């Protein structure tokens, strides 16, 4: 059974720290193997020079992975980040970012995902990440 965006939004609300919720992420689309989140532009998330901070992008990528793995599993279950590698390719200034997390392998104890972060205004790739998660439950 495919998870709905409303169910993914509930996972966000029920399982993430308040500072992650302050990113104001929203589910754009949700499928059995991937999710697309929107990180809205906010001056609060910008660093000197007006570019969106890398920390915000990394937190959004990590959050998207949890939702993508939950969708692939059919429900949320406890998991933890084992590894995240992020490459920043261009600055995002004054634009939302779309975060697409694709589960590339789902095992019994581990999940792997690729994440692409795209400037919603230009369509240019801003960053790419790979994550590994331990599935705890």
C-alpha positions in Angstrom: 0.0 0.0 0.0 1.4 3.4 -1.0 1.9 6.0 1.7 0.0 9.3 1.2 1.5 12.8 1.5 -0.7 13.3 4.5 0.8 10.3 6.2 4.3 11.5 5.4 3.4 15.0 6.8 2.2 13.2 10.0 5.6 11.3 10.2 7.3 14.7 10.0 5.1 16.2 12.7 5.4 13.3 15.1 9.0 12.2 14.8 11.3 15.2 14.1 12.8 17.8 16.4 11.3 21.2 16.6 14.2 22.8 14.8 13.7 20.4 11.9 10.1 21.3 11.8 11.1 25.0 11.7 12.6 24.3 8.2 8.9 24.2 7.1 9.4 21.3 4.8 6.4 20.1 2.8 5.8 16.9 0.8 5.5 17.7 -2.9 5.2 14.0 -4.0 5.5 10.6 -2.6 6.1 7.2 -4.3 7.0 3.7 -3.3 10.8 4.4 -3.8 11.2 8.2 -3.5 9.9 11.4 -2.0 10.2 15.0 -3.1 10.1 17.7 -0.4 10.1 21.5 -0.8 12.4 23.5 1.4 11.0 27.1 1.2 13.4 30.0 0.9 13.9 31.8 4.2 16.3 34.6 5.1 16.6 32.8 8.4 18.3 29.9 6.7 20.7 32.0 4.7 24.4 32.5 5.5 26.5 35.6 4.8 26.1 36.6 1.2 22.5 35.4 1.1 22.9 31.8 0.0 21.0 29.0 1.7 23.1 27.4 4.3 24.6 23.9 3.8 23.4 22.8 7.2 19.7 23.5 6.1 20.3 21.5 2.9 21.9 18.6 4.8 19.1 18.5 7.3 16.5 18.6 4.5 18.3 15.7 2.7 18.4 13.7 5.9 14.7 14.3 6.6 13.7 13.4 3.0 15.6 10.1 3.4 13.6 9.1 6.4 10.3 9.7 4.5 11.6 7.9 1.4 12.6 4.9 3.5 9.3 5.0 5.3 7.4 5.0 2.0 9.6 2.1 0.7 8.8 0.1 3.9 5.1 1.0 3.9 5.3 2.7 7.3 7.6 4.7 9.6 9.9 2.7 11.8 12.8 3.7 14.0 16.0 4.3 12.0 19.2 6.3 12.3 21.7 7.9 10.0 24.9 5.9 9.7 26.5 8.0 6.9 25.7 11.1 4.9 28.0 12.5 2.2 27.0 15.8 0.6 28.5 17.6 -2.4 27.5 21.3 -2.9 27.5 22.3 -6.5 26.0 25.8 -6.6 24.5 28.4 -4.2 20.8 28.8 -3.9 19.7 32.4 -3.3 16.1 33.6 -2.9 14.5 30.3 -4.2 12.9 27.2 -2.8 14.8 24.0 -3.0 13.2 20.6 -4.1 14.8 17.7 -2.4 14.3 14.3 -4.1 15.4 11.3 -2.1 15.4 7.9 -3.9 15.9 4.7 -2.0 18.5 2.7 -4.0 18.6 -0.4 -1.7 16.3 -1.4 1.1 17.5 -4.4 3.2 16.3 -5.8 6.5 18.8 -3.8 8.5 20.1 -1.1 6.2 18.7 1.4 3.6 20.6 3.4 1.0 19.5 6.6 -0.7 20.6 9.2 -3.3 19.3 12.7 -2.8 19.3 15.5 -5.4 18.6 19.1 -4.2 17.5 21.4 -7.0 16.9 25.1 -7.2 13.1 25.3 -7.8 13.4 28.6 -9.7 16.1 27.6 -12.2 16.0 23.8 -12.1 19.8 23.7 -11.5 21.2 21.0 -9.2 22.4 22.7 -6.0 23.7 19.7 -4.1 23.8 15.9 -4.2 23.9 13.5 -1.2 24.2 9.8 -0.4 22.9 8.4 2.8 23.0 5.1 4.6 20.5 4.3 7.4 20.4 1.6 10.0 16.8 0.2 10.4 16.1 -0.3 14.0 12.6 -1.7 14.1 
